[in-house]
Amino acid sequence: MIDLHTHTFFSDGVLSPFELVYRAKSNGYSAIALTDHIDYSNMEFVISNIVKAAKILTESYGIFVLPGAELTYIPPKLIKCMVKECRKLGAKVVVVHGETIDEVVPSETNIYAVEAYVDILAHPGHLSEKEAEIAAKNNVKIEITTRRAHGVTNREVAEVALKKKAKLILDTDTHNPENLLTKELIAHVLSESNLPIYYYDVMQKNALEIVNGCC
């Protein structure tokens, strides 16, 4: 299993990077990205520590750990510049906190994110056809989330993304150990998203594109 959207106690998760990764490995993960919430106030501190942890964990536990970041509540016009800065700091997976209907997120976050060539647009809420079309063109993965509140629009997101041939990815947005992937959780979320169970293999291939691009 590959999960490219998780949080540690460097933002609003409850686990240290070391505990989160070991629990993920125990659940059968082969790769995980640590993508704590960042903005201009904490990006250097968070990314530098995640980069350090990811290297040690990959070498120690035999699970591929990717250092990343989730750009959260960034003024949309600043997203492109911030993506570049995150990559310079060592973030291998750049996620943007999309326009979930569960929160008040700056409008146009989705469109600026897919135009900025991020790796993943997380929980995009009411994904538009234009956003999906640009995501497909720029190879930005669109997230189907297992996180309940953000996942209310999963079915709608899947339908629009598939219509415009944007690539889907399944992530957990993990904040605590109970959020980690299991076979039962995967089957449940795919069913609610009106996706067949075999489609998880497609989503894992899409995730693997990001992982391989980090090597």
N, C-alpha and C positions, 0 to 999 in steps of 0.2 A: 504493500500500500504506500502511496505517495500523498502527502498532505503539505501544501505549500502556503498555508495561512494559519499561523498559530501565534500565541502571545505568552510571554513570560512575565515575571515580576518586574522587568524593566519597563513595562507599561501597566496594563490592567489585568494581567494574568496572575495566578496565585502560586505558580511553581517557578523554581529556578530553571535556567536552561538545562542544567545537568539532570534534574529530576524529570523534567518534561521529556527530554530526549530518551532517557532510559525507559520511561513508561511507554513511550511510543514504540521503541524497539520491542518491548515485551508484548505489545499488541500486534506485532507482525509488520511494522513499518519497515520499508527499505530506504525511504528518504523523507526528510522533513525540513521545512523552512521555518526559521524563527523570524517572525515579521512583526515586531512590536510597533505600536503606534508612535509616530514621530511627526514633529513639525520643526520649524527653525529653532525652537527653544531647546531641543534635546537631541537633535539628530547625531551630532558628533559623539556624544557620550554613549547613546544607545548602540549605534552601529559599531563603534569600536569595540565595545564589550561583547556584542554578539559575534563579531568576526573572530575574536579571540576564543570564545567558547566553542564556536562551530568547528574550528580547526582541531582543538583538543578532543572534542566529542567524536568527530569523524574518525580520528586515529585510534581512539580508545574503545569505541563500542561497535565498530563495524556497520554503522548506519550513516548514510550520506547526509550530513547536516549543512544546510545552505544558510548563510547569513542574509537576512533580508530586512525589509522595513515596510510598514503600511503608512502611506501618507494620509493623514487624517485631518479633515477640516482645513485643508489648505485652500487659500483663495485660488479659484480655478486657473486664473491666468499665470500663476506662479508654479503650477504643477510641472510643466515641461522643464523649467530650470532646476527645480528641486529633484526631479528624477535624475538628471545628470549629476547633481551634487551627491546624491545617495550612492550612485554607482562609483564615483570617484572615491568615496569613503569605504568602499568594499562591499556594499550590498549587492548580492547576486540575484535576489528576487525582489522586485519592486512592485508592491501592491498599492492600489488606490482604494480608499474607503469610499465606495460608491454611494449613490443616492437611495439608500434603503428607505422604505416607507416607515421604518421603526424609529427613525431619528430625523431631525431637521438638518440636512446636509446642504451646503451651498449649491444652488442650482447651477447647472452646466459643469458640475464636477465630472460626470460621466464622459461628456464629449471631449473635454480637455484632456482627460486621462487617456482615452483611446488614441487621441491625436498625438500624445506624448510618447507613444510606444512603450507604455508600461508592460510589465509581464502579465499582470492579472488585474482585471476590474472586479473588485469584490462586491457582493450583494448589491447589484445595481438598481434594485427597485423596479420602476417602470422603464425597462430598457427600451429605447426607441429603435426603429428600424435603421435610422441614420447612424446611431451609435454602434449598432451591431454590424452594419456594413463597413464602417471605418475600422472596427475591431478586426473584422475578417481580413481586410486589406493590410493592416499593420501587424497581423498575427498576435493580437492581444487576446489572451484567454479570458472568457467570461465565466464567472464563478456561479456554480450552483452550490449553495451553502447548506450545511447540516444544522446551522444555528437557527433555532425555531423562529424567533421574532423576525430575523432578517430573511428567512426562507419563505415567508408568506407568498412572495411573488415568484418563487422558483419555476412554477409551471409556465407562467407568462414569459419569464426570461428565457427558458429553454425553447419555447415556441418561436420567439422572435430571433434568437440566435441561430437556430437551425434553419429558419427561413432564409436568413442572410448569409448562411454558411460560416458563421463565426464559431470558433472552437470553444467547447465547454470543458470546464474542469470542476471536479468535486473537491471542496475543502471544508474544514471544520470551523475555522475561526476559533480554535480552542482557547479557552480561558482557564479551564480547570480540568483535572484528569478525566472526569466523566464525559467530557466533550469529544474525546479521541475516537477515531474510527473503529467500528466493528462491522462485521458482515451484516448483522441485523440492522444497524443504523444505515448502512449504504443501501440496502434493499428498501428500507422504509422511505428514504428521501428520494430515491429514483422513482418509486411508485407514486409518491405525491407530486413529483415533477412530470409525471406522464412519460417517463423514459423507461424502456425495457431494461431488465437487469444486465443484459449483455453489454449495454452501452457504457457501463463502468469501465470496461476494457478500453473503449475509445477514449474516455476521459483520462485514463491513466497514461495512454500514449501521448495525449496532449500535455499532460504534466511532465512526462519524460522528456519532451522537447525542451522544456525549460531547464530541467536538471542537466541534460546533456550539453546544453548551451553554456552551462557554468563550468564545465570541465576544461 
